[in-house]
Amino acid sequence: MSRRNRPQRPSLLRRSEERIENEPGYATPAPWSLRGMLTLALMIILLQVVVGSIAWAAAGRGDKTITYVSVLISVDPVRVMIYALVAMPFARRLAQERRSMRALETLSAGAMMYIVYFLSVSIAVSMSQHAYDPHDGRQMAGAGAAALLGTLAGAAVFPVVYRRFWMPRLGRRP
């Protein structure tokens, strides 16, 4: 059988085009569900725990000025954005979302989670009545809980904020 007559096998790398309907009254698809956003937030937290543990093991054990929890809760916004981009496909599969988030949508979700995370950790540290101290166990426990809750709250708030500010409405026809 010649090459031309042989039936072609489908490519393993080719993606089928997904057909997603727009949200009624809007010009774009609906944002992810709360389940999908919380799954994305948990995947970001999991990535932070893995990367933070590796960073602490590589550099932090010999340094007496930092603790494990202080390494875990010290996150910069760029890392959160990268974690969001990496975690989005896995979160989509786990949460069984109908569509992938667009790159800018994923970055804005990461930014929203980081902003609420940063505010909650700042409030927790300021409520401890003294400056940030990585050796104060009570302050680190409060900041760690605030970091976890802040990230999850940012994920829960994102669909509402996205729908309100970024989703273009369709014009009303007379």
MIDOSE-1310 file (N, C-alpha, C; in nm, 2 decimals, decimal comma, always signed):
residues 174
msrr	+0,08/-0,12/+0,00/+0,00/+0,00/+0,00/+0,09/+0,12/+0,00; +0,06/+0,21/-0,09/+0,15/+0,33/-0,10/+0,11/+0,43/+0,01; +0,19/+0,53/+0,03/+0,17/+0,63/+0,13/+0,04/+0,71/+0,10; +0,01/+0,73/-0,02/-0,11/+0,81/-0,06/-0,24/+0,74/-0,03
nrpq	-0,24/+0,61/-0,04/-0,36/+0,54/-0,02/-0,38/+0,50/+0,13; -0,28/+0,51/+0,21/-0,29/+0,47/+0,35/-0,38/+0,57/+0,43; -0,47/+0,52/+0,51/-0,55/+0,61/+0,59/-0,46/+0,69/+0,69; -0,49/+0,81/+0,71/-0,42/+0,90/+0,80/-0,47/+0,88/+0,94
rpsl	-0,37/+0,87/+1,03/-0,41/+0,87/+1,17/-0,42/+1,01/+1,22; -0,51/+1,04/+1,32/-0,52/+1,17/+1,37/-0,39/+1,21/+1,45; -0,35/+1,33/+1,44/-0,23/+1,38/+1,51/-0,26/+1,38/+1,66; -0,16/+1,34/+1,73/-0,17/+1,34/+1,88/-0,17/+1,48/+1,94
lrrs	-0,11/+1,57/+1,86/-0,09/+1,71/+1,91/-0,20/+1,80/+1,87; -0,28/+1,76/+1,77/-0,39/+1,85/+1,72/-0,50/+1,85/+1,82; -0,54/+1,97/+1,85/-0,66/+1,99/+1,94/-0,78/+2,01/+1,86; -0,89/+1,96/+1,90/-1,01/+1,99/+1,83/-1,06/+2,12/+1,88
eeri	-1,12/+2,19/+1,79/-1,17/+2,33/+1,82/-1,29/+2,32/+1,91; -1,28/+2,39/+2,02/-1,40/+2,39/+2,11/-1,49/+2,50/+2,08; -1,62/+2,47/+2,07/-1,72/+2,56/+2,04/-1,79/+2,60/+2,17; -1,77/+2,73/+2,21/-1,82/+2,78/+2,33/-1,92/+2,89/+2,30
enep	-2,04/+2,88/+2,35/-2,14/+2,98/+2,33/-2,12/+3,10/+2,43; -2,15/+3,22/+2,38/-2,14/+3,34/+2,46/-2,25/+3,34/+2,57; -2,22/+3,41/+2,68/-2,32/+3,42/+2,78/-2,43/+3,51/+2,73; -2,56/+3,47/+2,76/-2,67/+3,56/+2,71/-2,66/+3,70/+2,76
gyat	-2,67/+3,79/+2,66/-2,65/+3,94/+2,69/-2,51/+3,99/+2,69; -2,41/+3,90/+2,67/-2,27/+3,94/+2,68/-2,21/+3,90/+2,54; -2,10/+3,96/+2,51/-2,02/+3,93/+2,39/-1,91/+3,83/+2,41; -1,90/+3,77/+2,53/-1,80/+3,67/+2,56/-1,86/+3,56/+2,64
papw	-1,79/+3,45/+2,65/-1,84/+3,34/+2,73/-1,83/+3,37/+2,88; -1,91/+3,30/+2,96/-1,92/+3,33/+3,10/-1,79/+3,29/+3,17; -1,76/+3,36/+3,28/-1,64/+3,32/+3,35/-1,65/+3,18/+3,41; -1,54/+3,13/+3,46/-1,54/+3,00/+3,52/-1,64/+3,00/+3,64
slrg	-1,68/+2,88/+3,68/-1,77/+2,87/+3,80/-1,68/+2,88/+3,93; -1,75/+2,89/+4,04/-1,69/+2,91/+4,17/-1,60/+2,78/+4,19; -1,65/+2,66/+4,16/-1,57/+2,54/+4,17/-1,44/+2,55/+4,09; -1,45/+2,59/+3,97/-1,33/+2,60/+3,89/-1,23/+2,70/+3,94
mltl	-1,28/+2,82/+3,99/-1,19/+2,92/+4,04/-1,12/+2,87/+4,17; -1,20/+2,80/+4,26/-1,14/+2,75/+4,38/-1,04/+2,64/+4,35; -1,07/+2,56/+4,25/-0,97/+2,46/+4,21/-0,84/+2,52/+4,16; -0,86/+2,63/+4,08/-0,74/+2,70/+4,03/-0,66/+2,76/+4,15
almi	-0,73/+2,81/+4,25/-0,66/+2,87/+4,37/-0,59/+2,76/+4,45; -0,65/+2,65/+4,46/-0,59/+2,54/+4,53/-0,47/+2,48/+4,46; -0,47/+2,48/+4,33/-0,36/+2,44/+4,25/-0,24/+2,54/+4,26; -0,28/+2,67/+4,27/-0,17/+2,78/+4,29/-0,11/+2,76/+4,42
illq	-0,19/+2,73/+4,53/-0,14/+2,71/+4,66/-0,05/+2,59/+4,67; -0,09/+2,48/+4,60/-0,01/+2,36/+4,59/+0,12/+2,39/+4,53; +0,12/+2,46/+4,42/+0,25/+2,50/+4,35/+0,34/+2,58/+4,44; +0,28/+2,68/+4,52/+0,36/+2,76/+4,61/+0,42/+2,67/+4,72
vvvg	+0,34/+2,57/+4,77/+0,40/+2,49/+4,87/+0,52/+2,41/+4,82; +0,50/+2,35/+4,70/+0,61/+2,28/+4,64/+0,73/+2,36/+4,62; +0,72/+2,48/+4,55/+0,83/+2,56/+4,52/+0,89/+2,62/+4,65; +0,80/+2,66/+4,74/+0,85/+2,72/+4,87/+0,93/+2,62/+4,95
siaw	+0,88/+2,49/+4,94/+0,96/+2,39/+5,02/+1,09/+2,36/+4,96; +1,10/+2,36/+4,82/+1,23/+2,35/+4,76/+1,32/+2,46/+4,79; +1,26/+2,58/+4,78/+1,35/+2,70/+4,81/+1,39/+2,70/+4,96; +1,31/+2,66/+5,05/+1,35/+2,66/+5,19/+1,45/+2,55/+5,21
aaag	+1,44/+2,44/+5,15/+1,54/+2,33/+5,16/+1,67/+2,37/+5,10; +1,67/+2,44/+4,99/+1,79/+2,48/+4,92/+1,86/+2,59/+4,99; +1,79/+2,69/+5,05/+1,86/+2,81/+5,10/+1,83/+2,84/+5,24; +1,71/+2,79/+5,29/+1,66/+2,84/+5,42/+1,71/+2,77/+5,54
rgdk	+1,74/+2,64/+5,53/+1,77/+2,56/+5,65/+1,89/+2,62/+5,73; +1,99/+2,66/+5,66/+2,11/+2,71/+5,73/+2,09/+2,85/+5,79; +1,99/+2,93/+5,73/+1,97/+3,06/+5,77/+1,87/+3,07/+5,88; +1,91/+3,12/+5,99/+1,83/+3,12/+6,11/+1,73/+3,24/+6,11
tity	+1,74/+3,33/+6,01/+1,65/+3,44/+6,01/+1,52/+3,42/+5,94; +1,51/+3,30/+5,87/+1,38/+3,27/+5,80/+1,33/+3,14/+5,85; +1,20/+3,12/+5,85/+1,13/+3,00/+5,89/+1,06/+2,94/+5,77; +1,01/+2,82/+5,78/+0,94/+2,75/+5,67/+0,81/+2,83/+5,63
vsvl	+0,74/+2,87/+5,73/+0,61/+2,94/+5,71/+0,64/+3,07/+5,64; +0,74/+3,14/+5,69/+0,77/+3,27/+5,63/+0,81/+3,26/+5,48; +0,87/+3,15/+5,44/+0,91/+3,12/+5,30/+0,78/+3,09/+5,22; +0,69/+3,02/+5,28/+0,56/+2,98/+5,21/+0,47/+3,10/+5,19
isvd	+0,47/+3,20/+5,28/+0,37/+3,31/+5,27/+0,44/+3,43/+5,20; +0,57/+3,42/+5,17/+0,63/+3,53/+5,09/+0,62/+3,50/+4,94; +0,52/+3,55/+4,88/+0,50/+3,53/+4,74/+0,50/+3,66/+4,66; +0,57/+3,66/+4,55/+0,56/+3,79/+4,47/+0,46/+3,77/+4,36
pvrv	+0,41/+3,88/+4,30/+0,30/+3,87/+4,21/+0,33/+3,80/+4,08; +0,46/+3,81/+4,03/+0,50/+3,74/+3,91/+0,49/+3,59/+3,92; +0,53/+3,54/+4,04/+0,52/+3,40/+4,06/+0,37/+3,35/+4,06; +0,28/+3,43/+4,12/+0,14/+3,39/+4,12/+0,09/+3,39/+3,98
miya	+0,13/+3,48/+3,90/+0,08/+3,48/+3,76/+0,13/+3,36/+3,68; +0,26/+3,33/+3,71/+0,31/+3,21/+3,64/+0,24/+3,08/+3,69; +0,22/+3,08/+3,82/+0,15/+2,96/+3,88/+0,01/+2,95/+3,82; -0,06/+3,06/+3,80/-0,19/+3,06/+3,74/-0,19/+3,01/+3,60
lvam	-0,09/+3,05/+3,52/-0,08/+3,00/+3,38/-0,05/+2,85/+3,38; +0,04/+2,81/+3,47/+0,07/+2,67/+3,47/-0,04/+2,58/+3,52; -0,11/+2,63/+3,62/-0,22/+2,55/+3,69/-0,35/+2,55/+3,61; -0,37/+2,64/+3,53/-0,50/+2,65/+3,46/-0,55/+2,53/+3,39
pfar	-0,46/+2,47/+3,30/-0,51/+2,35/+3,23/-0,55/+2,23/+3,33; -0,47/+2,22/+3,43/-0,50/+2,11/+3,53/-0,63/+2,14/+3,61; -0,64/+2,27/+3,65/-0,76/+2,30/+3,72/-0,89/+2,29/+3,63; -0,87/+2,32/+3,50/-0,98/+2,30/+3,41/-1,03/+2,15/+3,41
rlaq	-0,93/+2,06/+3,40/-0,96/+1,92/+3,39/-1,02/+1,87/+3,52; -0,97/+1,92/+3,64/-1,02/+1,87/+3,77/-1,16/+1,92/+3,79; -1,18/+2,05/+3,76/-1,31/+2,11/+3,78/-1,41/+2,09/+3,67; -1,37/+2,02/+3,56/-1,45/+1,99/+3,45/-1,52/+2,11/+3,39
errs	-1,44/+2,22/+3,37/-1,49/+2,34/+3,31/-1,50/+2,32/+3,16; -1,60/+2,39/+3,10/-1,62/+2,37/+2,95/-1,52/+2,43/+2,86; -1,45/+2,53/+2,91/-1,36/+2,60/+2,82/-1,23/+2,64/+2,90; -1,13/+2,66/+2,82/-1,00/+2,71/+2,89/-1,01/+2,86/+2,91
mral	-0,95/+2,91/+3,01/-0,94/+3,05/+3,03/-0,84/+3,11/+2,93; -0,87/+3,22/+2,88/-0,78/+3,29/+2,79/-0,66/+3,34/+2,88; -0,54/+3,36/+2,81/-0,42/+3,40/+2,89/-0,44/+3,52/+2,97; -0,50/+3,63/+2,92/-0,52/+3,75/+2,99/-0,62/+3,73/+3,11
etls	-0,72/+3,65/+3,08/-0,82/+3,61/+3,19/-0,75/+3,54/+3,30; -0,66/+3,45/+3,27/-0,59/+3,37/+3,37/-0,49/+3,46/+3,45; -0,43/+3,55/+3,38/-0,34/+3,65/+3,45/-0,42/+3,74/+3,54; -0,54/+3,79/+3,50/-0,62/+3,87/+3,58/-0,67/+3,80/+3,70
agam	-0,70/+3,67/+3,68/-0,75/+3,59/+3,80/-0,63/+3,58/+3,90; -0,51/+3,55/+3,85/-0,39/+3,55/+3,94/-0,37/+3,68/+4,01; -0,39/+3,79/+3,94/-0,37/+3,92/+4,00/-0,48/+3,95/+4,11; -0,60/+3,91/+4,08/-0,71/+3,93/+4,18/-0,68/+3,85/+4,30
myiv	-0,63/+3,72/+4,29/-0,60/+3,64/+4,40/-0,48/+3,70/+4,48; -0,38/+3,75/+4,41/-0,27/+3,81/+4,48/-0,31/+3,94/+4,55; -0,39/+4,02/+4,50/-0,43/+4,14/+4,56/-0,50/+4,11/+4,69; -0,60/+4,02/+4,69/-0,67/+3,99/+4,81/-0,58/+3,91/+4,91
yfls	-0,49/+3,83/+4,86/-0,40/+3,76/+4,94/-0,31/+3,86/+5,02; -0,25/+3,96/+4,94/-0,16/+4,06/+5,00/-0,24/+4,14/+5,11; -0,36/+4,18/+5,08/-0,44/+4,26/+5,18/-0,46/+4,18/+5,30; -0,50/+4,06/+5,29/-0,53/+3,98/+5,40/-0,41/+3,95/+5,49
vsia	-0,30/+3,92/+5,43/-0,17/+3,90/+5,50/-0,13/+4,03/+5,57; -0,14/+4,14/+5,50/-0,11/+4,27/+5,56/-0,20/+4,30/+5,69; -0,32/+4,27/+5,67/-0,41/+4,29/+5,79/-0,38/+4,20/+5,90; -0,35/+4,08/+5,87/-0,31/+3,98/+5,98/-0,19/+4,02/+6,05
vsms	-0,09/+4,07/+5,98/+0,04/+4,11/+6,04/+0,02/+4,24/+6,12; -0,06/+4,33/+6,07/-0,09/+4,46/+6,15/-0,17/+4,43/+6,27; -0,25/+4,33/+6,27/-0,33/+4,30/+6,39/-0,25/+4,23/+6,50; -0,13/+4,19/+6,47/-0,04/+4,13/+6,57/+0,03/+4,23/+6,66
qhay	+0,01/+4,36/+6,64/+0,05/+4,47/+6,72/+0,20/+4,49/+6,71; +0,28/+4,42/+6,62/+0,42/+4,45/+6,60/+0,46/+4,42/+6,46; +0,58/+4,45/+6,42/+0,62/+4,43/+6,29/+0,64/+4,28/+6,25; +0,65/+4,26/+6,12/+0,66/+4,12/+6,07/+0,78/+4,05/+6,14
dphd	+0,76/+3,94/+6,20/+0,86/+3,86/+6,27/+0,84/+3,72/+6,23; +0,94/+3,66/+6,15/+0,92/+3,52/+6,11/+0,93/+3,42/+6,22; +0,98/+3,46/+6,34/+1,00/+3,37/+6,45/+0,88/+3,38/+6,55; +0,79/+3,47/+6,53/+0,67/+3,47/+6,61/+0,57/+3,37/+6,55
grqm	+0,55/+3,26/+6,62/+0,47/+3,15/+6,58/+0,32/+3,19/+6,56; +0,27/+3,27/+6,65/+0,13/+3,31/+6,65/+0,11/+3,40/+6,52; +0,20/+3,50/+6,50/+0,19/+3,58/+6,39/+0,20/+3,51/+6,26; +0,29/+3,41/+6,25/+0,30/+3,33/+6,13/+0,18/+3,24/+6,10
agag	+0,12/+3,19/+6,21/+0,00/+3,11/+6,19/-0,11/+3,19/+6,14; -0,13/+3,31/+6,20/-0,23/+3,40/+6,16/-0,21/+3,45/+6,01; -0,09/+3,48/+5,98/-0,06/+3,52/+5,84/-0,07/+3,41/+5,74; -0,04/+3,29/+5,78/-0,06/+3,17/+5,70/-0,21/+3,15/+5,67
aaal	-0,29/+3,15/+5,78/-0,43/+3,14/+5,76/-0,49/+3,25/+5,67; -0,44/+3,37/+5,69/-0,49/+3,48/+5,61/-0,45/+3,47/+5,47; -0,33/+3,41/+5,45/-0,29/+3,39/+5,31/-0,37/+3,29/+5,24; -0,40/+3,18/+5,31/-0,49/+3,08/+5,25/-0,63/+3,13/+5,22
lgtl	-0,69/+3,19/+5,32/-0,82/+3,25/+5,30/-0,83/+3,36/+5,20; -0,72/+3,44/+5,20/-0,72/+3,55/+5,10/-0,71/+3,51/+4,96; -0,63/+3,40/+4,94/-0,62/+3,35/+4,80/-0,75/+3,29/+4,76; -0,82/+3,21/+4,85/-0,95/+3,15/+4,81/-1,06/+3,26/+4,80
agaa	-1,05/+3,37/+4,88/-1,15/+3,48/+4,86/-1,13/+3,55/+4,73; -1,00/+3,57/+4,69/-0,97/+3,63/+4,56/-1,03/+3,55/+4,45; -1,02/+3,42/+4,46/-1,07/+3,33/+4,36/-1,22/+3,33/+4,35; -1,28/+3,35/+4,47/-1,43/+3,35/+4,47/-1,48/+3,48/+4,42
vfpv	-1,41/+3,59/+4,44/-1,45/+3,72/+4,40/-1,43/+3,74/+4,25; -1,33/+3,68/+4,19/-1,30/+3,70/+4,05/-1,41/+3,69/+3,95; -1,49/+3,58/+3,95/-1,60/+3,58/+3,85/-1,70/+3,70/+3,86; -1,72/+3,75/+3,98/-1,81/+3,86/+3,99/-1,75/+3,99/+3,94
vyrr	-1,62/+4,01/+3,97/-1,55/+4,13/+3,92/-1,53/+4,12/+3,77; -1,50/+4,00/+3,72/-1,48/+3,98/+3,58/-1,61/+4,01/+3,50; -1,72/+3,96/+3,55/-1,85/+3,98/+3,48/-1,88/+4,13/+3,49; -1,85/+4,20/+3,59/-1,89/+4,34/+3,61/-1,80/+4,43/+3,53
fwmp	-1,67/+4,41/+3,53/-1,58/+4,51/+3,47/-1,52/+4,47/+3,33; -1,51/+4,34/+3,30/-1,44/+4,30/+3,18/-1,52/+4,24/+3,07; -1,64/+4,19/+3,11/-1,72/+4,12/+3,01/-1,80/+4,23/+2,93; -1,78/+4,25/+2,80/-1,86/+4,35/+2,73/-2,00/+4,31/+2,71
rlgr	-2,10/+4,40/+2,74/-2,24/+4,37/+2,72/-2,27/+4,39/+2,57; -2,37/+4,32/+2,52/-2,42/+4,34/+2,39/-2,51/+4,46/+2,39; -2,50/+4,54/+2,28/-2,58/+4,66/+2,27/-2,73/+4,62/+2,26; -2,81/+4,71/+2,32/-2,96/+4,68/+2,31/-3,01/+4,73/+2,18
rp	-3,08/+4,64/+2,11/-3,14/+4,68/+1,98/-3,28/+4,74/+2,00; -3,31/+4,84/+1,92/-3,44/+4,91/+1,94/-3,55/+4,83/+1,88
